[in-house]
Each structure stands twice: as C-alpha cells, then as structure tokens.
C-alpha cells in the first residue's frame, strides 16, 4: 500500500527519474515552454519551482554564489543555470510564487497518454499583456475602487461649466 506516498515515481528508478527531471527542467528554462505528458509536467512543476525561488534570494555576494552552486548541483547544466539567473530570475523577482503554468493539450494518438504544455508564466506573450503592471508589488487595500457619489456628481457639472465658458 502507498499510504501518504505523494511522489509520482513515473514508472522509473530514482536515478532515472532524477535524470529525467534534470533534463526537463533545463529544457524548460532554456526554451521557456515544453510539451510533455501531464504526469511529467506535474512532477516537473514540483521540481523546478523551488529552483526558480532560489534565484530570488540574493542578499549578498556569497549568497548569490551559494545559490548558483545549489541550482547547478540540481540541474548539472551551466547554460540553463546562467539563463535562470540572468534572464528568468530578474523577470520573476516580484512574483510571490506560481512560476509555471500547465495547460492540457488532449491525448497522444499513439498511446493515449494525456499531453500537457508546461511554461514559465512571465514568458508567455499571449497572456503577458499586463506583465509590466505585474512587476510592481500589488497594493493590499480593502477600499472600494468606485468613485464616491460626490465626485461622480461633481464631474459632469465641471464639464458643463467649462463648455459654457467656451461659448
């Protein structure tokens, strides 16, 4: 019985699974979006999001180099680590989490496996129309955004007096 066993072994031994996740993570970082099976995408999300979080924790020079070493120990790919710290890290600096998005793509005709696309959220051009606004930390307020009744009533009167003055 597998009570409480939350890791998806993906039908592989540990060494094979680790190598698979290393390769998928380095390709995701390099290409910003990959297509794989849904089970692999979900396992990859749990593997890559803590690595992306390590790019944000840069208090001092020793901390930066230490995080580089930690991420390189996981990925074993210099180009992917450089891309992660120079391109991906600064772009996701203000995001509090949720760096990846999984979109289901249907089934694969050969073996009926469910396909999915996993992508880095801030690098999607279609959904990224408001990325510049998202770079600033969001205000935490509970006030209503609707204009007050006095302001709404004063606005039309101001335009009518301006029009009368123009005549």
DRENPA-3360 file (N, C-alpha, C; in nm, 2 decimals, always signed):
BEGIN
1 = XXXXXXXX = +0.08/-0.12/+0.00/+0.00/+0.00/+0.00/+0.09/+0.12/+0.00 ~ +0.04/+0.23/-0.06/+0.12/+0.35/-0.07/+0.05/+0.47/+0.00 ~ +0.01/+0.44/+0.13/-0.05/+0.55/+0.21/+0.05/+0.66/+0.23 ~ +0.01/+0.78/+0.20/+0.09/+0.90/+0.23/+0.21/+0.92/+0.14 ~ +0.22/+0.84/+0.03/+0.33/+0.85/-0.06/+0.29/+0.94/-0.17 ~ +0.34/+1.07/-0.16/+0.30/+1.17/-0.25/+0.38/+1.19/-0.38 ~ +0.50/+1.13/-0.38/+0.58/+1.14/-0.50/+0.54/+1.05/-0.61 ~ +0.53/+1.10/-0.73/+0.50/+1.02/-0.85/+0.63/+0.97/-0.91;
9 = XXXXXXXX = +0.64/+0.84/-0.90/+0.77/+0.78/-0.94/+0.78/+0.77/-1.10 ~ +0.68/+0.80/-1.17/+0.68/+0.80/-1.31/+0.73/+0.67/-1.38 ~ +0.71/+0.56/-1.30/+0.75/+0.43/-1.36/+0.90/+0.41/-1.38 ~ +0.98/+0.48/-1.30/+1.12/+0.48/-1.31/+1.19/+0.46/-1.18 ~ +1.32/+0.41/-1.18/+1.40/+0.41/-1.06/+1.44/+0.55/-1.03 ~ +1.50/+0.57/-0.91/+1.53/+0.70/-0.86/+1.63/+0.77/-0.96 ~ +1.74/+0.71/-1.00/+1.84/+0.77/-1.08/+1.79/+0.81/-1.21 ~ +1.70/+0.73/-1.27/+1.64/+0.76/-1.40/+1.54/+0.87/-1.39;
17 = XXXXXXXX = +1.47/+0.88/-1.28/+1.37/+0.98/-1.26/+1.44/+1.12/-1.23 ~ +1.55/+1.12/-1.16/+1.63/+1.24/-1.13/+1.69/+1.29/-1.26 ~ +1.74/+1.20/-1.35/+1.80/+1.25/-1.47/+1.69/+1.30/-1.57 ~ +1.57/+1.24/-1.57/+1.46/+1.29/-1.65/+1.42/+1.43/-1.60 ~ +1.40/+1.45/-1.47/+1.36/+1.58/-1.42/+1.47/+1.69/-1.45 ~ +1.60/+1.65/-1.44/+1.71/+1.74/-1.47/+1.70/+1.79/-1.61 ~ +1.68/+1.70/-1.70/+1.67/+1.73/-1.84/+1.55/+1.81/-1.88 ~ +1.43/+1.78/-1.82/+1.31/+1.85/-1.85/+1.32/+1.99/-1.79;
25 = XXXXXXXX = +1.38/+2.01/-1.67/+1.39/+2.14/-1.61/+1.49/+2.23/-1.69 ~ +1.60/+2.17/-1.73/+1.69/+2.26/-1.81/+1.63/+2.30/-1.95 ~ +1.56/+2.21/-2.01/+1.49/+2.24/-2.13/+1.38/+2.35/-2.11 ~ +1.31/+2.34/-2.00/+1.20/+2.43/-1.97/+1.27/+2.57/-1.95 ~ +1.38/+2.58/-1.88/+1.44/+2.71/-1.85/+1.50/+2.76/-1.98 ~ +1.56/+2.68/-2.07/+1.61/+2.73/-2.19/+1.51/+2.77/-2.29 ~ +1.40/+2.69/-2.31/+1.30/+2.72/-2.41/+1.18/+2.79/-2.36 ~ +1.16/+2.80/-2.23/+1.05/+2.87/-2.16/+0.92/+2.79/-2.18;
33 = XXXXXXXX = +0.91/+2.69/-2.26/+0.79/+2.61/-2.27/+0.82/+2.48/-2.34 ~ +0.76/+2.37/-2.28/+0.79/+2.24/-2.34/+0.65/+2.16/-2.34 ~ +0.64/+2.06/-2.42/+0.53/+1.97/-2.43/+0.57/+1.84/-2.38 ~ +0.50/+1.78/-2.29/+0.53/+1.65/-2.23/+0.40/+1.59/-2.18 ~ +0.41/+1.48/-2.11/+0.29/+1.42/-2.06/+0.24/+1.49/-1.93 ~ +0.12/+1.48/-1.90/+0.06/+1.55/-1.78/+0.13/+1.51/-1.65 ~ +0.16/+1.38/-1.64/+0.22/+1.34/-1.51/+0.36/+1.39/-1.50 ~ +0.44/+1.40/-1.61/+0.57/+1.45/-1.61/+0.57/+1.60/-1.58;
41 = XXXXXXXX = +0.47/+1.67/-1.64/+0.46/+1.81/-1.62/+0.43/+1.85/-1.47 ~ +0.35/+1.77/-1.41/+0.32/+1.79/-1.27/+0.44/+1.76/-1.18 ~ +0.51/+1.66/-1.21/+0.63/+1.63/-1.14/+0.74/+1.73/-1.16 ~ +0.75/+1.78/-1.28/+0.85/+1.89/-1.31/+0.81/+2.02/-1.24 ~ +0.69/+2.05/-1.22/+0.65/+2.17/-1.15/+0.70/+2.17/-1.01 ~ +0.68/+2.06/-0.94/+0.73/+2.04/-0.80/+0.88/+2.05/-0.80 ~ +0.95/+2.01/-0.90/+1.10/+2.01/-0.91/+1.16/+2.14/-0.94 ~ +1.10/+2.22/-1.03/+1.16/+2.34/-1.09/+1.12/+2.46/-1.01;
49 = XXXXXXXX = +1.01/+2.47/-0.95/+0.97/+2.59/-0.88/+1.06/+2.63/-0.76 ~ +1.10/+2.53/-0.68/+1.20/+2.57/-0.57/+1.33/+2.62/-0.63 ~ +1.37/+2.57/-0.75/+1.50/+2.61/-0.81/+1.48/+2.76/-0.85 ~ +1.36/+2.79/-0.91/+1.34/+2.93/-0.95/+1.33/+3.02/-0.83 ~ +1.28/+2.98/-0.72/+1.27/+3.06/-0.60/+1.41/+3.09/-0.55 ~ +1.51/+3.00/-0.57/+1.65/+3.03/-0.52/+1.71/+3.14/-0.60 ~ +1.66/+3.17/-0.72/+1.72/+3.29/-0.79/+1.68/+3.42/-0.73 ~ +1.58/+3.42/-0.65/+1.53/+3.55/-0.59/+1.60/+3.58/-0.47;
57 = XXXXXXXX = +1.66/+3.49/-0.40/+1.72/+3.51/-0.27/+1.87/+3.56/-0.29 ~ +1.89/+3.68/-0.31/+2.02/+3.74/-0.34/+2.05/+3.85/-0.24 ~ +2.08/+3.82/-0.11/+2.11/+3.93/-0.02/+2.26/+3.97/-0.03 ~ +2.35/+3.88/-0.05/+2.49/+3.92/-0.05/+2.56/+3.84/-0.17 ~ +2.69/+3.87/-0.19/+2.76/+3.81/-0.29/+2.78/+3.66/-0.26 ~ +2.81/+3.63/-0.14/+2.82/+3.49/-0.10/+2.69/+3.41/-0.12 ~ +2.58/+3.48/-0.09/+2.45/+3.41/-0.10/+2.42/+3.39/-0.25 ~ +2.46/+3.48/-0.34/+2.44/+3.46/-0.48/+2.52/+3.34/-0.53;
65 = XXXXXXXX = +2.65/+3.33/-0.50/+2.73/+3.22/-0.55/+2.68/+3.09/-0.49 ~ +2.64/+3.10/-0.36/+2.59/+2.97/-0.30/+2.46/+2.92/-0.37 ~ +2.37/+3.01/-0.40/+2.25/+2.97/-0.47/+2.28/+2.92/-0.61 ~ +2.39/+2.98/-0.68/+2.43/+2.92/-0.81/+2.48/+2.78/-0.79 ~ +2.55/+2.76/-0.69/+2.60/+2.62/-0.67/+2.49/+2.52/-0.64 ~ +2.39/+2.56/-0.56/+2.28/+2.48/-0.52/+2.20/+2.44/-0.65 ~ +2.18/+2.54/-0.73/+2.10/+2.51/-0.85/+2.18/+2.43/-0.95 ~ +2.31/+2.46/-0.96/+2.39/+2.38/-1.05/+2.40/+2.23/-1.01;
73 = XXXXXXXX = +2.40/+2.21/-0.87/+2.40/+2.07/-0.82/+2.27/+2.00/-0.86 ~ +2.16/+2.07/-0.87/+2.04/+2.00/-0.92/+2.03/+1.98/-1.07 ~ +2.07/+2.09/-1.14/+2.05/+2.08/-1.29/+2.16/+2.02/-1.37 ~ +2.29/+2.04/-1.32/+2.40/+1.99/-1.39/+2.41/+2.05/-1.54 ~ +2.37/+2.17/-1.56/+2.37/+2.23/-1.69/+2.41/+2.38/-1.67 ~ +2.53/+2.41/-1.71/+2.58/+2.55/-1.69/+2.50/+2.65/-1.77 ~ +2.46/+2.62/-1.89/+2.38/+2.72/-1.97/+2.25/+2.74/-1.91 ~ +2.18/+2.64/-1.86/+2.05/+2.66/-1.80/+2.06/+2.74/-1.67;
81 = XXXXXXXX = +2.16/+2.72/-1.59/+2.18/+2.79/-1.47/+2.21/+2.94/-1.50 ~ +2.29/+2.96/-1.60/+2.32/+3.10/-1.64/+2.19/+3.17/-1.69 ~ +2.11/+3.10/-1.77/+1.98/+3.16/-1.82/+1.89/+3.18/-1.71 ~ +1.88/+3.09/-1.61/+1.79/+3.10/-1.50/+1.83/+3.23/-1.41 ~ +1.96/+3.25/-1.39/+1.99/+3.36/-1.30/+2.00/+3.50/-1.37 ~ +2.02/+3.50/-1.51/+2.04/+3.62/-1.58/+1.91/+3.67/-1.64 ~ +1.83/+3.58/-1.70/+1.71/+3.61/-1.77/+1.58/+3.59/-1.69 ~ +1.57/+3.47/-1.64/+1.44/+3.43/-1.57/+1.43/+3.50/-1.43;
89 = XXXXXXXX = +1.54/+3.49/-1.36/+1.54/+3.55/-1.22/+1.49/+3.69/-1.21 ~ +1.55/+3.78/-1.28/+1.51/+3.92/-1.27/+1.36/+3.95/-1.32 ~ +1.32/+3.86/-1.41/+1.18/+3.88/-1.46/+1.07/+3.84/-1.36 ~ +1.11/+3.74/-1.28/+1.01/+3.69/-1.18/+1.03/+3.74/-1.04 ~ +1.12/+3.84/-1.03/+1.16/+3.88/-0.89/+1.04/+3.93/-0.81 ~ +0.94/+3.99/-0.86/+0.83/+4.04/-0.78/+0.72/+3.94/-0.77 ~ +0.73/+3.83/-0.84/+0.62/+3.73/-0.83/+0.63/+3.64/-0.70 ~ +0.53/+3.63/-0.62/+0.54/+3.56/-0.50/+0.54/+3.40/-0.51;
97 = XXXXXXXX = +0.53/+3.35/-0.63/+0.52/+3.21/-0.64/+0.44/+3.18/-0.77 ~ +0.43/+3.05/-0.80/+0.35/+3.01/-0.92/+0.41/+3.05/-1.05 ~ +0.54/+3.00/-1.07/+0.62/+3.05/-1.18/+0.59/+2.97/-1.31 ~ +0.52/+2.86/-1.29/+0.49/+2.77/-1.41/+0.33/+2.76/-1.43 ~ +0.30/+2.73/-1.55/+0.16/+2.71/-1.59/+0.15/+2.58/-1.67 ~ +0.05/+2.49/-1.63/+0.03/+2.37/-1.71/-0.10/+2.38/-1.78 ~ -0.09/+2.36/-1.91/-0.21/+2.36/-2.00/-0.23/+2.22/-2.06 ~ -0.35/+2.16/-2.05/-0.37/+2.03/-2.10/-0.39/+2.04/-2.25;
105 = XXXXXXXX = -0.34/+1.95/-2.33/-0.34/+1.95/-2.47/-0.42/+1.84/-2.54 ~ -0.48/+1.75/-2.46/-0.55/+1.64/-2.51/-0.47/+1.51/-2.50 ~ -0.50/+1.41/-2.59/-0.43/+1.29/-2.58/-0.34/+1.27/-2.70 ~ -0.24/+1.18/-2.67/-0.14/+1.15/-2.78/-0.20/+1.03/-2.86 ~ -0.21/+1.04/-2.99/-0.27/+0.93/-3.06/-0.20/+0.79/-3.05 ~ -0.07/+0.79/-3.03/+0.00/+0.66/-3.03/-0.04/+0.57/-2.91 ~ -0.03/+0.63/-2.79/-0.05/+0.55/-2.67/-0.16/+0.61/-2.58 ~ -0.23/+0.70/-2.62/-0.35/+0.76/-2.55/-0.30/+0.83/-2.42;
113 = XXXXXXXX = -0.17/+0.87/-2.42/-0.13/+0.94/-2.30/-0.17/+1.09/-2.30 ~ -0.20/+1.15/-2.19/-0.25/+1.28/-2.18/-0.13/+1.38/-2.19 ~ -0.14/+1.46/-2.29/-0.03/+1.56/-2.31/-0.06/+1.69/-2.24 ~ +0.05/+1.76/-2.21/+0.03/+1.89/-2.14/+0.15/+1.98/-2.18 ~ +0.13/+2.11/-2.19/+0.23/+2.21/-2.21/+0.26/+2.27/-2.08 ~ +0.39/+2.28/-2.04/+0.43/+2.35/-1.92/+0.51/+2.46/-1.96 ~ +0.49/+2.58/-1.91/+0.56/+2.70/-1.95/+0.58/+2.79/-1.83 ~ +0.68/+2.88/-1.85/+0.71/+2.98/-1.75/+0.61/+3.09/-1.77;
121 = XXXXXXXX = +0.54/+3.13/-1.66/+0.43/+3.22/-1.67/+0.47/+3.36/-1.73 ~ +0.57/+3.42/-1.68/+0.61/+3.56/-1.73/+0.67/+3.56/-1.87 ~ +0.68/+3.45/-1.93/+0.74/+3.45/-2.07/+0.64/+3.42/-2.18 ~ +0.51/+3.42/-2.14/+0.41/+3.40/-2.24/+0.36/+3.53/-2.30 ~ +0.38/+3.55/-2.43/+0.34/+3.67/-2.50/+0.19/+3.69/-2.51 ~ +0.11/+3.58/-2.52/-0.03/+3.59/-2.53/-0.10/+3.64/-2.40 ~ -0.06/+3.58/-2.29/-0.12/+3.62/-2.16/-0.04/+3.73/-2.10 ~ +0.08/+3.77/-2.15/+0.17/+3.86/-2.09/+0.14/+4.01/-2.12;
129 = XXXXXXXX = +0.02/+4.05/-2.16/-0.01/+4.19/-2.19/+0.01/+4.28/-2.07 ~ -0.02/+4.23/-1.95/-0.01/+4.31/-1.83/+0.11/+4.28/-1.75 ~ +0.22/+4.23/-1.81/+0.34/+4.18/-1.73/+0.41/+4.30/-1.67 ~ +0.41/+4.42/-1.74/+0.48/+4.53/-1.68/+0.41/+4.58/-1.55 ~ +0.28/+4.57/-1.55/+0.20/+4.61/-1.44/+0.22/+4.51/-1.32 ~ +0.24/+4.39/-1.36/+0.26/+4.28/-1.25/+0.40/+4.29/-1.19 ~ +0.49/+4.36/-1.25/+0.62/+4.38/-1.19/+0.62/+4.45/-1.06 ~ +0.53/+4.55/-1.05/+0.52/+4.62/-0.93/+0.44/+4.54/-0.82;
137 = XXXXXXXX = +0.48/+4.55/-0.70/+0.40/+4.47/-0.60/+0.26/+4.53/-0.59 ~ +0.17/+4.44/-0.57/+0.03/+4.48/-0.57/+0.00/+4.55/-0.44 ~ -0.09/+4.65/-0.44/-0.13/+4.72/-0.32/-0.23/+4.63/-0.24 ~ -0.22/+4.62/-0.12/-0.31/+4.54/-0.03/-0.40/+4.64/+0.04 ~ -0.52/+4.66/-0.02/-0.61/+4.75/+0.04/-0.75/+4.69/+0.02 ~ -0.84/+4.73/+0.11/-0.98/+4.67/+0.11/-1.07/+4.78/+0.07 ~ -1.02/+4.90/+0.03/-1.11/+5.01/-0.01/-1.17/+4.98/-0.15 ~ -1.29/+5.04/-0.17/-1.36/+5.02/-0.30/-1.29/+5.11/-0.40;
145 = XXXXXXXX = -1.29/+5.07/-0.52/-1.23/+5.15/-0.63/-1.33/+5.24/-0.70 ~ -1.46/+5.22/-0.67/-1.56/+5.30/-0.73/-1.56/+5.45/-0.68 ~ -1.58/+5.54/-0.77/-1.57/+5.68/-0.72/-1.69/+5.71/-0.63 ~ -1.66/+5.81/-0.54/-1.77/+5.84/-0.44/-1.88/+5.92/-0.51 ~ -1.99/+5.93/-0.45/-2.11/+5.99/-0.51/-2.09/+6.14/-0.54 ~ -2.02/+6.21/-0.44/-1.99/+6.35/-0.46/-1.90/+6.37/-0.58 ~ -1.80/+6.29/-0.59/-1.70/+6.31/-0.70/-1.77/+6.28/-0.83 ~ -1.85/+6.18/-0.84/-1.92/+6.14/-0.96/-2.02/+6.25/-1.00;
153 = XXXXXXXX = -2.09/+6.31/-0.90/-2.18/+6.42/-0.93/-2.11/+6.55/-0.97 ~ -1.99/+6.58/-0.92/-1.92/+6.70/-0.95/-1.86/+6.69/-1.09 ~ -1.82/+6.58/-1.14/-1.75/+6.57/-1.26/-1.84/+6.62/-1.38 ~ -1.97/+6.58/-1.39/-2.05/+6.63/-1.50/-2.07/+6.78/-1.50 ~ -2.09/+6.84/-1.38/-2.11/+6.98/-1.36/-1.99/+7.06/-1.41 ~ -1.87/+7.01/-1.38/-1.74/+7.07/-1.42/-1.73/+7.08/-1.57 ~ -1.78/+6.98/-1.64/-1.77/+6.98/-1.79/-1.87/+7.08/-1.85 ~ -1.99/+7.09/-1.79/-2.09/+7.18/-1.84/-2.05/+7.32/-1.82;
161 = XXXXXXX = -1.99/+7.36/-1.71/-1.94/+7.49/-1.68/-1.83/+7.53/-1.78 ~ -1.74/+7.43/-1.81/-1.63/+7.46/-1.90/-1.69/+7.48/-2.04 ~ -1.79/+7.41/-2.08/-1.85/+7.43/-2.21/-1.92/+7.57/-2.22 ~ -1.98/+7.61/-2.11/-2.05/+7.74/-2.11/-1.95/+7.85/-2.12 ~ -1.83/+7.84/-2.05/-1.73/+7.94/-2.06/-1.67/+7.95/-2.20 ~ -1.66/+7.83/-2.27/-1.61/+7.83/-2.40/-1.70/+7.91/-2.50 ~ -1.83/+7.90/-2.48/-1.92/+7.97/-2.57/-1.92/+8.12/-2.55;
% end
